[in-house]
Amino acid sequence: MKFLNNYSNRELNIWAELILNILVSLFFVSKVFTSNQFGGEVLVQIISTTIILAIVYSIVVFGAINALTKREEKDERDYIYELKSYRISYYLSHGGILGIICLIVFNALYQENIGLLTPPKIAMILLIIALLSSTGKSLTQLFNYRKNI
Amino acid sequence: MKEQRIKNQIRRLRFEANEMTQAELAEKASVTRQTIIALEAQKYSPSLELAFRIANVFDVPLEEAFQFD
């Protein structure tokens, strides 16, 4: 419990969000790549399992954090760090989308099948970009909070 | 790391105000305790509004609580 005193409610929530992102990424990517299914019923099953596990985790972990620590209103410092993290998240997501566009253009120009461009695979890459961008956001916030303590 | 050029006397003012705790100051200035910790460690420059709120809590002029190096 002493550990909790060193972190604010907001920081603990960000840690929980970061761990959720990492767990979802690991679970989803490992399941998809071990089953080698990029479409169809198996993928739907993997996505539903991931969503259910994420909901259970959120209820348990976020519930415990908010029950054990005092919830505080956001102040100007929280908003500044949030904006900084949104900027990183924006760069990551736009960089990723630009990367996909480059892949599509490259593929169209050189007529090469580089094995990445079926619609389910593009959806998968978009999902990974979303997770990366969210992880980047959480890491930036945590870095800013810890840097100033 | 960029050095903060706004210095403050919050820690001294707190002790002069009957050893006011960081939590009490945070509540009176409507910020989190972590913000007060960062301010006292001279690692965060507050907005003008927050600087005025903190000076008001201690009932001192702004320039007594905050100085620009």
Backbone of each chain as ProteinMPNN parsed JSONL, in Angstrom:
{"seq_chain_A": "MKFLNNYSNRELNIWAELILNILVSLFFVSKVFTSNQFGGEVLVQIISTTIILAIVYSIVVFGAINALTKREEKDERDYIYELKSYRISYYLSHGGILGIICLIVFNALYQENIGLLTPPKIAMILLIIALLSSTGKSLTQLFNYRKNI", "coords_chain_A": {"N_chain_A": [[0.822, -1.213, 0.0], [2.123, 1.134, 0.538], [3.39, 1.789, -1.756], [1.383, 2.869, -3.306], [1.128, 5.428, -2.26], [3.13, 6.93, -3.411], [2.306, 7.538, -5.903], [-0.022, 9.408, -7.837], [-3.613, 9.331, -8.185], [-4.216, 9.747, -10.855], [-1.809, 9.099, -12.151], [-1.627, 6.374, -11.554], [-3.844, 5.446, -12.931], [-2.987, 5.939, -15.521], [-0.79, 4.234, -15.662], [-2.176, 1.801, -15.46], [-3.615, 1.884, -17.818], [-1.564, 1.795, -19.659], [-0.462, -0.747, -19.141], [-2.661, -2.267, -19.84], [-2.77, -1.739, -22.603], [-0.372, -2.934, -23.429], [-0.793, -5.604, -22.68], [-3.067, -6.23, -24.228], [-2.004, -5.878, -26.802], [0.025, -7.873, -26.818], [-1.483, -10.216, -26.342], [-3.399, -10.197, -28.451], [-1.822, -9.979, -30.831], [-0.132, -12.231, -30.55], [-2.014, -14.315, -30.574], [-3.215, -13.993, -33.097], [-1.05, -14.296, -34.838], [-0.098, -16.843, -34.168], [-2.233, -18.461, -34.811], [-2.342, -17.865, -37.389], [-4.393, -16.651, -38.794], [-5.959, -14.287, -40.627], [-8.43, -13.357, -41.077], [-11.997, -13.994, -41.273], [-13.896, -16.361, -39.232], [-12.321, -17.111, -37.046], [-10.757, -14.887, -36.497], [-12.722, -13.069, -35.682], [-13.5, -14.311, -33.352], [-11.134, -14.113, -31.847], [-10.942, -11.329, -31.596], [-13.307, -10.774, -30.141], [-12.762, -12.175, -27.734], [-10.53, -10.736, -26.868], [-11.67, -8.196, -26.434], [-13.521, -8.777, -24.381], [-11.784, -9.64, -22.329], [-10.352, -7.269, -21.957], [-12.361, -5.591, -21.0], [-13.02, -6.853, -18.566], [-10.567, -6.62, -17.225], [-10.414, -3.807, -17.089], [-12.623, -3.169, -15.438], [-11.9, -4.446, -13.017], [-9.217, -3.493, -12.408], [-9.209, -0.608, -12.787], [-11.324, -0.036, -11.146], [-10.339, -0.898, -8.656], [-8.163, 0.874, -8.327], [-9.456, 3.372, -8.209], [-10.932, 2.957, -5.945], [-9.042, 2.633, -3.945], [-7.409, 4.888, -3.972], [-7.455, 8.486, -3.655], [-9.582, 10.362, -5.681], [-8.683, 12.99, -7.853], [-9.351, 16.309, -9.027], [-8.619, 17.445, -12.345], [-5.796, 19.546, -12.947], [-4.051, 22.526, -14.194], [-1.506, 21.544, -14.851], [-1.93, 18.846, -15.379], [-3.503, 19.09, -17.667], [-1.667, 20.252, -19.428], [0.282, 18.23, -19.691], [-1.303, 16.286, -20.759], [-1.936, 17.379, -23.236], [0.623, 17.437, -24.383], [1.082, 14.717, -24.577], [-0.925, 13.995, -26.335], [0.03, 15.129, -28.63], [2.282, 13.557, -29.253], [0.976, 11.144, -29.626], [-0.554, 11.817, -31.847], [1.458, 12.25, -33.795], [2.494, 9.644, -33.963], [0.264, 8.134, -34.848], [-0.347, 9.391, -37.278], [2.062, 9.093, -38.616], [2.107, 6.317, -38.872], [-0.17, 5.89, -40.481], [0.626, 7.24, -42.757], [2.724, 5.577, -43.436], [1.314, 3.247, -44.18], [-0.052, 4.215, -46.396], [2.118, 4.736, -48.076], [3.005, 2.117, -48.446], [0.861, 1.058, -49.889], [0.924, 2.63, -52.194], [3.49, 2.009, -53.128], [3.144, -0.674, -53.635], [1.215, -0.525, -55.667], [2.599, 0.834, -57.655], [4.832, -0.751, -58.289], [3.719, -3.164, -58.7], [4.041, -5.338, -56.99], [3.56, -8.118, -54.924], [3.706, -7.777, -51.712], [2.752, -9.088, -49.644], [1.294, -7.831, -47.642], [-0.967, -6.462, -48.029], [-3.709, -7.233, -48.001], [-7.143, -6.56, -47.239], [-7.945, -7.405, -44.48], [-5.404, -7.558, -43.304], [-4.464, -4.963, -43.495], [-6.297, -3.747, -41.833], [-5.494, -4.924, -39.469], [-2.931, -3.838, -39.177], [-3.638, -1.181, -38.835], [-4.921, -1.369, -36.396], [-2.788, -2.083, -34.77], [-1.279, 0.23, -35.028], [-2.992, 2.018, -33.729], [-2.854, 0.996, -31.13], [-0.134, 1.366, -30.61], [0.007, 4.133, -30.73], [-1.597, 4.848, -28.582], [-0.108, 3.703, -26.531], [2.201, 5.241, -26.728], [1.15, 7.689, -25.968], [0.45, 7.235, -23.268], [2.998, 6.647, -22.222], [4.355, 9.072, -22.641], [2.938, 10.787, -20.945], [3.449, 9.6, -18.438], [6.218, 9.888, -18.362], [6.484, 12.68, -18.256], [5.188, 13.254, -15.814], [6.816, 11.873, -13.955], [9.269, 13.035, -14.402], [9.119, 15.496, -13.245], [9.011, 15.144, -10.52]], "CA_chain_A": [[0.0, 0.0, 0.0], [3.001, 2.3, 0.568], [3.669, 2.07, -3.158], [0.312, 3.716, -3.836], [1.298, 6.812, -1.803], [4.078, 7.641, -4.268], [1.678, 7.82, -7.194], [-1.353, 9.991, -7.747], [-4.682, 8.544, -8.799], [-4.111, 9.898, -12.307], [-0.658, 8.33, -12.623], [-1.966, 4.951, -11.471], [-4.751, 5.156, -14.05], [-2.196, 5.902, -16.761], [-0.048, 2.952, -15.619], [-3.122, 0.715, -15.745], [-3.943, 1.988, -19.249], [-0.365, 1.343, -20.383], [-0.376, -2.207, -18.996], [-3.746, -2.829, -20.655], [-2.347, -1.673, -24.003], [0.677, -3.936, -23.679], [-1.405, -6.94, -22.604], [-3.933, -6.426, -25.404], [-1.13, -6.065, -27.966], [0.669, -9.177, -26.756], [-2.486, -11.279, -26.48], [-4.004, -10.159, -29.784], [-0.836, -10.273, -31.882], [0.324, -13.616, -30.447], [-3.111, -15.213, -30.994], [-3.415, -13.877, -34.548], [0.077, -14.839, -35.588], [0.058, -18.293, -33.963], [-3.284, -19.164, -35.562], [-2.113, -17.463, -38.78], [-5.696, -16.33, -39.387], [-6.112, -12.843, -40.756], [-9.8, -13.054, -41.487], [-12.944, -15.065, -40.999], [-14.507, -16.574, -37.922], [-11.301, -17.197, -35.984], [-10.37, -13.511, -36.151], [-13.836, -12.492, -34.907], [-13.418, -14.931, -32.022], [-9.981, -13.525, -31.137], [-11.29, -9.936, -31.271], [-14.294, -10.766, -29.044], [-12.081, -12.578, -26.492], [-9.683, -9.611, -26.445], [-12.538, -7.13, -25.899], [-14.072, -9.223, -23.089], [-10.698, -9.608, -21.337], [-10.032, -5.853, -21.682], [-13.443, -5.045, -20.157], [-12.868, -7.419, -17.212], [-9.38, -5.97, -16.647], [-10.741, -2.408, -16.779], [-13.512, -3.117, -14.268], [-11.164, -4.839, -11.801], [-8.053, -2.646, -12.092], [-9.585, 0.806, -12.613], [-12.187, -0.005, -9.955], [-9.474, -0.996, -7.463], [-7.386, 2.127, -8.203], [-10.325, 4.467, -7.764], [-11.41, 2.685, -4.585], [-7.938, 2.727, -2.982], [-6.774, 6.216, -3.952], [-8.394, 9.613, -3.724], [-9.707, 10.922, -7.022], [-8.437, 14.435, -7.837], [-9.731, 17.057, -10.232], [-7.469, 17.797, -13.184], [-5.389, 20.947, -12.888], [-3.399, 22.987, -15.427], [-0.36, 20.692, -15.173], [-2.485, 17.642, -16.001], [-3.932, 19.423, -19.033], [-0.471, 20.481, -20.258], [0.885, 16.929, -19.997], [-2.229, 15.567, -21.629], [-1.761, 17.94, -24.58], [1.914, 16.974, -24.901], [0.965, 13.305, -24.937], [-1.758, 13.907, -27.536], [0.872, 15.494, -29.77], [3.067, 12.36, -29.581], [0.023, 10.168, -30.145], [-0.913, 12.294, -33.191], [2.581, 11.968, -34.697], [2.598, 8.196, -34.154], [-0.827, 7.613, -35.677], [-0.23, 9.912, -38.643], [3.236, 8.435, -39.201], [1.678, 4.969, -39.217], [-1.093, 5.953, -41.621], [1.472, 7.606, -43.896], [3.444, 4.353, -43.778], [0.396, 2.352, -44.898], [-0.292, 4.817, -47.718], [3.341, 4.501, -48.855], [3.01, 0.7, -48.82], [-0.139, 0.852, -50.939], [1.441, 3.275, -53.414], [4.635, 1.205, -53.554], [2.586, -1.902, -54.177], [0.539, -0.217, -56.928], [3.596, 1.269, -58.645], [5.75, -1.816, -58.717], [2.927, -4.382, -58.895], [4.625, -6.451, -56.241], [2.757, -8.541, -53.789], [4.622, -7.91, -50.573], [2.086, -9.893, -48.619], [0.787, -7.04, -46.517], [-2.023, -5.542, -48.416], [-5.098, -7.679, -48.035], [-7.884, -5.692, -46.298], [-7.82, -7.75, -43.05], [-4.051, -7.251, -42.804], [-4.387, -3.502, -43.323], [-7.064, -3.47, -40.604], [-4.633, -5.361, -38.36], [-1.862, -2.836, -39.029], [-4.28, 0.02, -38.267], [-5.158, -1.659, -34.976], [-1.484, -2.022, -34.087], [-0.918, 1.658, -34.983], [-3.815, 2.618, -32.67], [-2.293, 0.566, -29.835], [1.164, 2.042, -30.446], [-0.227, 5.552, -30.467], [-2.111, 4.939, -27.218], [1.02, 3.419, -25.639], [3.052, 6.433, -26.773], [0.467, 8.725, -25.191], [0.602, 6.919, -21.841], [4.409, 6.763, -21.842], [4.711, 10.496, -22.573], [2.349, 11.348, -19.723], [4.193, 9.093, -17.282], [7.544, 10.499, -18.375], [6.354, 14.068, -17.776], [4.855, 13.271, -14.381], [7.95, 11.412, -13.147], [10.38, 13.96, -14.62], [8.953, 16.684, -12.397], [8.853, 14.828, -9.087]], "C_chain_A": [[0.858, 1.266, 0.0], [3.319, 2.763, -0.851], [2.64, 3.055, -3.732], [0.485, 5.183, -3.438], [2.23, 7.623, -2.689], [3.475, 8.046, -5.602], [0.302, 8.428, -6.987], [-2.351, 9.06, -8.432], [-4.543, 8.567, -10.321], [-2.952, 9.062, -12.869], [-0.965, 6.83, -12.615], [-2.904, 4.549, -12.602], [-3.987, 5.067, -15.368], [-1.37, 4.612, -16.826], [-0.965, 1.795, -16.016], [-3.469, 0.695, -17.236], [-2.779, 1.451, -20.092], [-0.252, -0.18, -20.334], [-1.464, -2.886, -19.831], [-3.353, -2.845, -22.13], [-1.344, -2.759, -24.333], [0.077, -5.344, -23.672], [-2.266, -7.236, -23.827], [-3.072, -6.684, -26.634], [-0.54, -7.464, -27.975], [-0.318, -10.31, -27.022], [-2.989, -11.364, -27.926], [-2.998, -10.594, -30.858], [-0.386, -11.732, -31.796], [-0.752, -14.591, -30.931], [-3.253, -15.196, -32.517], [-2.275, -14.55, -35.292], [0.3, -16.327, -35.351], [-1.018, -19.063, -34.728], [-3.147, -18.894, -37.058], [-3.416, -17.174, -39.532], [-5.858, -14.819, -39.447], [-7.516, -12.469, -41.232], [-10.711, -14.181, -41.054], [-13.341, -15.191, -39.54], [-13.49, -16.573, -36.771], [-10.911, -15.793, -35.521], [-11.452, -12.837, -35.303], [-13.793, -13.011, -33.476], [-12.276, -14.313, -31.195], [-10.313, -12.101, -30.695], [-12.282, -9.9, -30.098], [-13.644, -11.145, -27.723], [-11.248, -11.416, -25.957], [-10.53, -8.522, -25.798], [-13.072, -7.524, -24.525], [-13.001, -9.162, -21.993], [-10.356, -8.166, -20.959], [-11.09, -5.233, -20.778], [-13.294, -5.548, -18.715], [-11.693, -6.748, -16.495], [-9.719, -4.547, -16.209], [-11.597, -2.305, -15.528], [-12.722, -3.384, -12.99], [-10.099, -3.798, -11.45], [-8.45, -1.189, -11.857], [-10.485, 0.977, -11.387], [-11.355, -0.008, -8.687], [-8.702, 0.305, -7.255], [-8.271, 3.239, -7.649], [-10.896, 4.243, -6.362], [-10.303, 2.932, -3.563], [-7.287, 4.105, -2.91], [-7.818, 7.309, -4.141], [-8.398, 10.2, -5.139], [-9.526, 12.443, -6.948], [-8.9, 15.067, -9.139], [-8.473, 17.373, -11.034], [-7.104, 19.26, -12.978], [-4.607, 21.297, -14.153], [-2.227, 22.102, -15.849], [-0.833, 19.397, -15.857], [-2.868, 17.919, -17.452], [-2.73, 19.62, -19.953], [0.15, 19.143, -20.665], [-0.007, 16.112, -20.926], [-2.054, 16.061, -23.073], [-0.446, 17.475, -25.206], [1.807, 15.521, -25.37], [0.095, 13.13, -26.182], [-0.935, 14.23, -28.782], [1.696, 14.275, -30.22], [2.164, 11.314, -30.232], [-0.37, 10.514, -31.587], [0.198, 11.967, -34.185], [2.673, 10.476, -34.991], [1.506, 7.681, -35.087], [-0.705, 8.118, -37.109], [0.978, 9.325, -39.36], [2.865, 7.036, -39.685], [0.784, 4.959, -40.44], [-0.316, 6.317, -42.897], [2.25, 6.381, -44.389], [2.574, 3.399, -44.586], [0.15, 2.891, -46.306], [0.921, 4.575, -48.624], [3.399, 3.042, -49.331], [2.057, 0.437, -49.985], [0.369, 1.426, -52.264], [2.584, 2.453, -53.986], [4.144, -0.059, -54.251], [1.951, -1.663, -55.546], [1.557, 0.122, -58.022], [4.411, 0.107, -59.194], [5.053, -3.163, -58.909], [3.544, -5.588, -58.17], [3.679, -6.843, -55.111], [3.679, -8.754, -52.598], [3.923, -8.562, -49.371], [1.521, -9.117, -47.451], [-0.553, -6.383, -46.816], [-3.418, -6.107, -48.621], [-5.853, -6.833, -47.001], [-7.795, -6.114, -44.832], [-6.447, -7.412, -42.473], [-3.881, -5.749, -42.6], [-5.144, -3.105, -42.049], [-6.227, -3.81, -39.378], [-3.533, -4.33, -38.096], [-2.437, -1.567, -38.399], [-4.509, -0.147, -36.763], [-3.858, -1.55, -34.18], [-1.026, -0.566, -33.971], [-1.7, 2.351, -33.86], [-3.255, 2.265, -31.288], [-0.962, 1.266, -29.552], [0.968, 3.499, -30.061], [-0.74, 5.757, -29.036], [-0.985, 4.673, -26.201], [1.954, 4.625, -25.575], [2.481, 7.552, -25.921], [0.673, 8.477, -23.685], [2.047, 7.11, -21.386], [4.829, 8.222, -21.709], [4.181, 11.118, -21.293], [3.147, 10.907, -18.492], [5.574, 9.719, -17.194], [7.472, 11.929, -17.809], [6.049, 14.134, -16.285], [6.069, 12.907, -13.54], [9.129, 12.388, -13.236], [10.318, 15.113, -13.603], [8.786, 16.392, -10.913], [10.226, 14.802, -8.421]], "O_chain_A": [[0.426, 2.324, -0.457], [3.493, 3.953, -1.113], [2.969, 3.939, -4.523], [0.057, 6.08, -4.163], [2.145, 8.851, -2.728], [4.078, 8.817, -6.348], [-0.444, 8.029, -6.093], [-1.979, 8.134, -9.153], [-4.726, 7.55, -10.99], [-3.081, 8.411, -13.905], [-0.609, 6.109, -13.547], [-2.786, 3.461, -13.165], [-4.292, 4.235, -16.222], [-1.256, 3.981, -17.877], [-0.586, 0.926, -16.801], [-3.599, -0.37, -17.839], [-2.976, 0.757, -21.089], [0.017, -0.825, -21.348], [-1.236, -3.929, -20.445], [-3.571, -3.836, -22.826], [-1.438, -3.421, -25.367], [0.388, -6.168, -24.532], [-2.215, -8.328, -24.392], [-3.358, -7.587, -27.419], [-0.587, -8.164, -28.987], [-0.052, -11.227, -27.799], [-3.006, -12.433, -28.537], [-3.288, -11.46, -31.683], [-0.265, -12.406, -32.819], [-0.449, -15.572, -31.61], [-3.392, -16.243, -33.149], [-2.497, -15.283, -36.256], [0.828, -17.015, -36.224], [-0.774, -20.16, -35.23], [-3.741, -19.585, -37.886], [-3.528, -17.418, -40.733], [-5.889, -14.154, -38.411], [-7.733, -11.367, -41.734], [-10.255, -15.199, -40.532], [-13.156, -14.28, -38.733], [-13.774, -16.095, -35.673], [-10.756, -15.537, -34.327], [-11.154, -12.131, -34.339], [-14.015, -12.269, -32.519], [-12.434, -14.031, -30.008], [-10.01, -11.707, -29.569], [-12.126, -9.102, -29.174], [-13.925, -10.525, -26.697], [-11.249, -11.138, -24.757], [-10.168, -7.985, -24.751], [-13.078, -6.707, -23.605], [-13.26, -8.7, -20.882], [-10.101, -7.869, -19.792], [-10.767, -4.443, -19.891], [-13.424, -4.777, -17.764], [-11.794, -6.361, -15.331], [-9.363, -4.125, -15.109], [-11.344, -1.47, -14.66], [-12.849, -2.655, -12.006], [-10.076, -3.281, -10.333], [-8.073, -0.599, -10.845], [-10.422, 1.988, -10.686], [-11.609, 0.761, -7.759], [-8.597, 0.787, -6.128], [-7.877, 3.957, -6.73], [-11.289, 5.187, -5.678], [-10.572, 3.384, -2.45], [-6.68, 4.452, -1.896], [-8.893, 7.092, -4.699], [-7.347, 10.492, -5.709], [-10.127, 13.106, -6.103], [-8.85, 14.452, -10.204], [-7.394, 17.547, -10.468], [-7.981, 20.114, -12.849], [-4.505, 20.485, -15.072], [-1.973, 21.922, -17.04], [-0.202, 18.922, -16.801], [-2.605, 17.115, -18.346], [-2.758, 19.211, -21.114], [0.5, 18.94, -21.828], [0.474, 15.35, -21.764], [-2.027, 15.264, -24.011], [-0.39, 17.16, -26.395], [2.357, 15.141, -26.404], [0.336, 12.234, -26.991], [-1.172, 13.675, -29.855], [1.795, 13.993, -31.414], [2.519, 10.689, -31.231], [-0.501, 9.632, -32.435], [-0.068, 11.47, -35.279], [2.904, 10.082, -36.134], [1.773, 6.897, -35.998], [-0.933, 7.362, -38.053], [0.933, 9.085, -40.567], [3.262, 6.621, -40.774], [0.949, 4.127, -41.332], [-0.572, 5.771, -43.97], [2.412, 6.174, -45.592], [3.035, 2.809, -45.563], [0.142, 2.138, -47.28], [0.766, 4.248, -49.801], [3.789, 2.765, -50.465], [2.377, -0.289, -50.926], [0.257, 0.792, -53.313], [2.642, 2.224, -55.194], [4.652, -0.456, -55.3], [2.11, -2.465, -56.467], [1.384, -0.263, -59.179], [4.645, 0.0, -60.398], [5.688, -4.166, -59.235], [3.555, -6.705, -58.689], [3.087, -5.995, -54.444], [4.348, -9.782, -52.49], [4.438, -8.576, -48.253], [1.292, -9.681, -46.381], [-1.186, -5.814, -45.927], [-4.225, -5.519, -49.341], [-5.27, -6.43, -45.994], [-7.583, -5.247, -43.984], [-6.33, -7.028, -41.31], [-3.233, -5.314, -41.648], [-4.697, -2.246, -41.289], [-6.241, -3.09, -38.38], [-3.241, -3.993, -36.948], [-1.808, -0.952, -37.538], [-4.322, 0.78, -35.975], [-3.828, -1.004, -33.077], [-0.458, -0.168, -32.955], [-1.145, 3.17, -33.127], [-3.188, 3.111, -30.397], [-0.692, 1.697, -28.431], [1.66, 4.03, -29.192], [-0.364, 6.718, -28.365], [-0.911, 5.321, -25.157], [2.44, 4.988, -24.503], [3.213, 8.272, -25.242], [1.024, 9.388, -22.935], [2.303, 7.658, -20.314], [5.564, 8.58, -20.789], [4.882, 11.883, -20.631], [3.476, 11.715, -17.624], [6.052, 10.045, -16.108], [8.3, 12.324, -16.988], [6.594, 14.978, -15.574], [6.335, 13.552, -12.526], [9.887, 12.55, -12.28], [11.348, 15.627, -13.167], [8.458, 17.287, -10.135], [10.325, 14.557, -7.219]]}, "seq_chain_B": "MKEQRIKNQIRRLRFEANEMTQAELAEKASVTRQTIIALEAQKYSPSLELAFRIANVFDVPLEEAFQFD", "coords_chain_B": {"N_chain_B": [[17.856, 18.745, -19.313], [15.492, 21.421, -19.511], [16.118, 24.357, -17.729], [14.138, 25.779, -15.176], [13.092, 29.129, -15.124], [11.578, 30.564, -13.464], [11.542, 31.137, -10.183], [10.496, 30.08, -6.902], [9.083, 30.749, -3.625], [7.606, 28.978, -2.206], [7.867, 26.808, -0.403], [9.086, 27.998, 1.862], [7.159, 29.927, 2.483], [5.037, 28.285, 3.133], [5.879, 27.102, 5.501], [6.052, 29.304, 7.085], [3.43, 29.904, 7.287], [2.1, 28.649, 9.537], [3.162, 26.05, 9.219], [1.855, 24.912, 6.972], [0.465, 22.184, 5.207], [1.401, 20.421, 2.18], [-0.796, 19.293, 0.978], [-2.883, 20.813, 2.033], [-2.308, 23.345, 0.97], [-2.537, 22.714, -1.72], [-5.243, 22.157, -1.904], [-6.349, 24.655, -1.256], [-5.397, 26.193, -3.354], [-6.566, 25.038, -5.457], [-5.345, 22.899, -6.932], [-3.504, 19.851, -7.736], [-1.761, 17.806, -5.28], [0.581, 16.868, -6.326], [1.267, 18.824, -8.136], [2.005, 20.914, -6.472], [4.235, 19.742, -5.3], [5.917, 19.533, -7.546], [6.213, 22.253, -8.095], [7.528, 23.205, -5.792], [9.892, 21.862, -6.066], [11.026, 23.328, -7.982], [10.529, 22.626, -10.606], [8.516, 23.096, -12.282], [6.856, 25.615, -14.004], [4.369, 27.782, -13.064], [1.109, 28.806, -14.36], [0.118, 32.235, -14.922], [-2.238, 32.727, -13.607], [-2.403, 30.652, -11.698], [-0.152, 31.282, -10.2], [-0.948, 33.723, -9.067], [-3.098, 32.777, -7.545], [-1.793, 31.177, -5.655], [-0.172, 33.064, -4.368], [-2.184, 34.6, -3.252], [-3.247, 32.788, -1.412], [-1.298, 32.776, 0.549], [-1.411, 35.37, 1.187], [0.359, 37.321, 0.209], [2.313, 39.611, -1.855], [2.591, 38.975, -5.397], [5.259, 39.013, -6.331], [6.687, 38.337, -4.101], [6.232, 35.708, -3.701], [6.929, 34.523, -6.136], [9.753, 34.675, -8.301], [11.502, 36.014, -11.116], [14.234, 34.711, -12.717]], "CA_chain_B": [[16.513, 19.267, -19.03], [15.441, 22.885, -19.524], [16.041, 24.886, -16.369], [13.034, 26.715, -14.985], [13.625, 30.453, -14.767], [10.727, 31.164, -12.441], [11.817, 30.527, -8.873], [9.425, 30.415, -5.954], [9.363, 30.652, -2.183], [6.426, 28.298, -1.659], [8.201, 25.99, 0.775], [9.296, 28.905, 3.005], [5.865, 30.537, 2.823], [4.2, 27.264, 3.786], [6.329, 26.928, 6.888], [5.702, 30.531, 7.823], [1.975, 29.897, 7.484], [1.804, 27.569, 10.496], [3.548, 24.766, 8.631], [0.759, 24.416, 6.134], [0.911, 20.997, 4.452], [1.274, 20.525, 0.712], [-2.176, 18.942, 0.642], [-3.744, 21.97, 2.359], [-2.06, 24.381, -0.035], [-3.093, 22.225, -2.986], [-6.703, 22.311, -1.856], [-6.684, 26.083, -1.288], [-5.062, 26.762, -4.665], [-7.304, 24.221, -6.441], [-4.481, 22.076, -7.789], [-3.203, 18.579, -7.068], [-0.57, 17.86, -4.418], [1.742, 16.633, -7.193], [1.654, 20.105, -8.743], [2.735, 21.659, -5.434], [5.552, 19.087, -5.175], [6.718, 19.947, -8.713], [6.514, 23.684, -7.952], [8.542, 23.37, -4.74], [11.162, 21.339, -6.577], [11.388, 24.29, -9.05], [10.546, 21.894, -11.866], [7.326, 23.449, -13.058], [6.506, 27.039, -13.962], [2.898, 27.842, -13.081], [0.486, 29.858, -15.168], [-0.005, 33.476, -14.153], [-3.423, 32.59, -12.755], [-2.063, 29.812, -10.542], [0.795, 32.042, -9.38], [-1.757, 34.671, -8.276], [-3.897, 32.03, -6.553], [-0.898, 30.752, -4.57], [0.197, 34.266, -3.617], [-3.382, 34.976, -2.481], [-3.39, 31.867, -0.273], [-0.375, 33.226, 1.609], [-1.676, 36.786, 1.394], [1.589, 38.088, -0.056], [2.342, 40.045, -3.253], [3.058, 37.936, -6.333], [6.725, 38.997, -6.455], [7.308, 37.718, -2.931], [6.111, 34.254, -3.857], [7.604, 34.081, -7.373], [10.735, 35.593, -8.874], [12.014, 35.635, -12.44], [15.712, 34.777, -12.701]], "C_chain_B": [[16.534, 20.796, -18.96], [15.269, 23.407, -18.092], [14.896, 25.893, -16.263], [13.584, 28.056, -14.542], [12.737, 31.159, -13.755], [10.973, 30.428, -11.123], [10.671, 30.891, -7.93], [9.836, 30.158, -4.518], [8.243, 29.875, -1.485], [6.75, 27.522, -0.378], [8.348, 26.878, 2.026], [7.955, 29.496, 3.454], [4.944, 29.55, 3.536], [4.583, 27.116, 5.254], [6.017, 28.155, 7.739], [4.194, 30.615, 8.09], [1.574, 28.701, 8.347], [2.071, 26.171, 9.932], [2.4, 24.121, 7.852], [1.261, 23.211, 5.312], [0.724, 21.242, 2.954], [-0.174, 20.256, 0.297], [-3.126, 20.118, 0.905], [-3.582, 23.077, 1.324], [-2.691, 23.986, -1.375], [-4.601, 22.451, -3.019], [-7.1, 23.789, -1.975], [-6.42, 26.706, -2.652], [-5.753, 26.015, -5.807], [-6.393, 23.528, -7.454], [-4.237, 20.755, -7.066], [-1.937, 18.733, -6.228], [0.701, 17.671, -5.249], [2.216, 17.933, -7.85], [2.434, 20.945, -7.731], [4.141, 21.074, -5.261], [6.466, 19.543, -6.318], [7.112, 21.417, -8.617], [7.631, 23.89, -6.927], [9.903, 22.864, -5.193], [11.692, 22.217, -7.714], [11.432, 23.59, -10.413], [9.326, 22.179, -12.714], [7.045, 24.936, -12.895], [4.987, 27.175, -14.064], [2.386, 28.898, -14.055], [0.369, 31.1, -14.272], [-1.164, 33.376, -13.161], [-3.112, 31.77, -11.499], [-1.097, 30.548, -9.604], [0.036, 33.034, -8.494], [-2.553, 33.939, -7.193], [-3.033, 31.641, -5.363], [-0.495, 31.957, -3.714], [-0.974, 34.714, -2.737], [-3.574, 34.088, -1.256], [-2.514, 32.345, 0.879], [-0.554, 34.714, 1.94], [-0.387, 37.628, 1.263], [1.538, 38.571, -1.51], [2.955, 38.96, -4.141], [4.583, 37.841, -6.349], [7.423, 38.454, -5.207], [7.268, 36.187, -3.047], [6.896, 33.74, -5.069], [8.59, 35.14, -7.85], [11.189, 35.064, -10.23], [13.528, 35.815, -12.438], [16.267, 35.397, -13.975]], "O_chain_B": [[17.469, 21.391, -18.422], [14.395, 22.958, -17.351], [14.71, 26.741, -17.136], [14.454, 28.113, -13.673], [13.09, 32.223, -13.245], [10.649, 29.249, -10.981], [9.97, 31.882, -8.136], [10.803, 29.447, -4.24], [7.97, 30.097, -0.306], [6.003, 27.574, 0.6], [7.82, 26.565, 3.093], [7.658, 29.557, 4.648], [4.175, 29.923, 4.423], [3.723, 27.019, 6.13], [5.756, 28.057, 8.938], [3.751, 31.31, 9.004], [0.796, 27.848, 7.919], [1.297, 25.239, 10.149], [2.043, 22.961, 8.056], [2.373, 23.242, 4.786], [-0.005, 22.14, 2.532], [-0.707, 20.899, -0.607], [-4.038, 20.387, 0.124], [-4.558, 23.668, 0.861], [-3.294, 24.809, -2.065], [-5.158, 22.879, -4.029], [-8.044, 24.138, -2.684], [-7.121, 27.629, -3.067], [-5.545, 26.328, -6.98], [-6.634, 23.565, -8.661], [-4.693, 20.555, -5.94], [-1.147, 19.655, -6.43], [1.753, 18.227, -4.934], [3.409, 18.121, -8.089], [3.407, 21.608, -8.089], [5.113, 21.811, -5.096], [7.626, 19.892, -6.1], [8.217, 21.792, -9.011], [8.566, 24.655, -7.164], [10.94, 23.37, -4.762], [12.699, 21.882, -8.337], [12.261, 23.915, -11.263], [9.133, 21.557, -13.759], [7.003, 25.45, -11.778], [4.389, 26.73, -15.043], [3.133, 29.764, -14.51], [0.501, 31.026, -13.05], [-1.085, 33.867, -12.035], [-3.501, 32.136, -10.389], [-1.206, 30.453, -8.381], [0.341, 33.17, -7.309], [-2.669, 34.419, -6.066], [-3.457, 31.751, -4.212], [-0.481, 31.876, -2.486], [-0.77, 35.155, -1.605], [-4.003, 34.553, -0.2], [-2.929, 32.323, 2.038], [0.077, 35.238, 2.858], [-0.098, 38.502, 2.079], [0.801, 38.006, -2.318], [3.74, 38.133, -3.677], [5.142, 36.745, -6.378], [8.614, 38.145, -5.247], [8.151, 35.484, -2.556], [7.46, 32.647, -5.028], [8.307, 36.338, -7.811], [11.252, 33.858, -10.465], [14.041, 36.908, -12.195], [17.483, 35.525, -14.12]]}, "name": "protein", "num_of_chains": 2, "seq": "MKFLNNYSNRELNIWAELILNILVSLFFVSKVFTSNQFGGEVLVQIISTTIILAIVYSIVVFGAINALTKREEKDERDYIYELKSYRISYYLSHGGILGIICLIVFNALYQENIGLLTPPKIAMILLIIALLSSTGKSLTQLFNYRKNIMKEQRIKNQIRRLRFEANEMTQAELAEKASVTRQTIIALEAQKYSPSLELAFRIANVFDVPLEEAFQFD"}
